Amino acid sequence: MQGSFEYKIDANGDKVVMGFEMDSISAKALVRLNRYINWADVLKLTENDPEAAYAAERLHTALQHLGS
């Protein structure tokens, strides 16, 4: 069964606002996806790109909170 998942991006200059709306099926799928991602590898790949490394850490944290 496929859940609903919608997003909205509003960009204005340097400010970007992202919003997500999803049902519990999609939320649970994102939590599972978080477990499939090898975050140690992601951080290794981004070791020379501090902005990307920080974004990866924040995304990982957000997905962890979604599952709690």
C-alpha positions in Angstrom: 0.0 0.0 0.0 1.3 3.4 -0.9 0.9 6.2 1.5 0.5 9.9 0.8 3.6 12.1 0.8 3.7 15.7 -0.3 6.2 18.4 0.0 6.5 22.1 -0.6 9.6 24.1 -1.1 9.5 27.9 -0.8 12.8 29.6 -1.7 13.4 33.3 -1.4 17.0 34.5 -1.6 19.2 32.6 0.9 16.1 31.3 2.9 14.5 28.0 2.0 11.5 26.6 3.7 10.6 23.0 3.3 7.3 21.5 4.4 6.2 17.9 4.4 2.8 16.3 4.7 2.4 12.6 4.9 0.3 9.8 6.4 1.6 7.3 8.9 2.4 4.8 6.2 4.9 7.2 4.6 6.3 8.3 8.0 7.0 4.7 9.0 8.6 4.1 5.6 10.9 7.1 6.2 11.9 5.6 9.6 12.8 2.4 7.9 14.7 4.2 5.2 16.8 5.9 7.9 17.8 2.4 9.1 18.9 1.4 5.6 21.2 4.4 5.2 24.8 3.8 6.3 25.3 7.2 8.0 29.0 6.4 8.7 29.6 6.1 5.0 27.7 9.3 4.3 29.8 11.2 6.8 33.0 9.7 5.3 31.9 10.8 1.8 31.2 14.3 3.1 34.3 14.8 5.2 35.6 17.4 2.8 32.2 19.2 2.6 31.3 20.5 6.0 27.9 21.9 4.8 26.8 18.6 3.4 28.0 16.7 6.5 26.0 19.0 8.7 22.9 18.6 6.4 23.3 14.8 6.6 23.6 14.9 10.4 20.4 17.1 10.7 18.5 14.9 8.3 19.5 11.8 10.2 18.4 13.5 13.5 15.1 14.5 11.9 14.4 11.0 10.7 15.3 9.6 14.1 12.8 11.9 15.8 10.1 10.9 13.3 10.5 7.3 14.6 10.2 8.1 18.2 
